Amino acid sequence: MNIITHNINQTKIAEIISDEIIIHSPQDSLDLLGNLYYQDFDKIILHQSNLTPDFFDLK
């Protein structure tokens, strides 16, 4: 997993780049959010390919 930093209008944005699924569970997403918040990121860009397909099952 790589993090690309974008600075737009004084907002620090993390773009997550990975060849594999990195969000498998709610805990994975909380861990990622906490880690990025600790690194002073304000927003996150996640690509669909990095999320488990179950993420989009909104039942």
C-alpha positions as CSV (number, residue, x, y, z in Angstrom):
1,M,0.0,0.0,0.0
2,N,1.3,3.4,-1.0
3,I,-0.1,6.8,0.1
4,I,0.1,9.7,-2.3
5,T,-0.3,13.1,-0.8
6,H,-2.3,15.8,-2.5
7,N,-2.4,19.3,-1.2
8,I,-5.4,21.3,-2.6
9,N,-6.5,24.6,-1.1
10,Q,-4.6,23.9,2.2
11,T,-6.3,20.5,2.5
12,K,-4.1,17.5,2.9
13,I,-5.6,14.5,1.0
14,A,-4.4,10.9,1.1
15,E,-4.8,8.8,-2.1
16,I,-4.4,5.1,-1.3
17,I,-2.7,3.1,-4.0
18,S,-2.6,-0.7,-3.7
19,D,-2.9,-3.8,-6.0
20,E,-5.0,-5.6,-3.5
21,I,-8.1,-5.2,-1.4
22,I,-7.2,-3.3,1.8
23,I,-10.7,-2.8,3.3
24,H,-12.2,-6.2,4.3
25,S,-14.1,-5.2,7.4
26,P,-15.3,-2.1,9.3
27,Q,-12.3,-2.5,11.6
28,D,-9.9,-2.2,8.6
29,S,-11.6,1.1,7.6
30,L,-11.4,2.4,11.2
31,D,-7.7,1.5,11.4
32,L,-7.0,3.2,8.1
33,L,-8.9,6.3,9.1
34,G,-7.2,6.5,12.5
35,N,-3.8,6.1,10.9
36,L,-4.3,8.8,8.3
37,Y,-5.9,11.1,10.9
38,Y,-2.8,10.7,13.0
39,Q,-0.7,11.7,10.0
40,D,-2.7,14.9,9.7
41,F,-4.7,14.0,6.5
42,D,-8.0,15.7,6.1
43,K,-9.6,13.6,3.4
44,I,-9.1,10.2,1.8
45,I,-9.3,8.9,-1.8
46,L,-10.0,5.1,-2.0
47,H,-10.4,3.3,-5.2
48,Q,-13.2,0.8,-5.7
49,S,-10.6,-2.0,-6.4
50,N,-9.3,-1.6,-2.9
51,L,-12.7,-2.3,-1.2
52,T,-14.3,-5.7,-0.8
53,P,-17.4,-6.1,-2.9
54,D,-19.5,-6.6,0.3
55,F,-18.8,-2.9,1.0
56,F,-21.4,-2.0,-1.7
57,D,-24.1,-4.4,-0.4
58,L,-26.2,-1.8,1.4
59,K,-28.9,-4.1,2.8
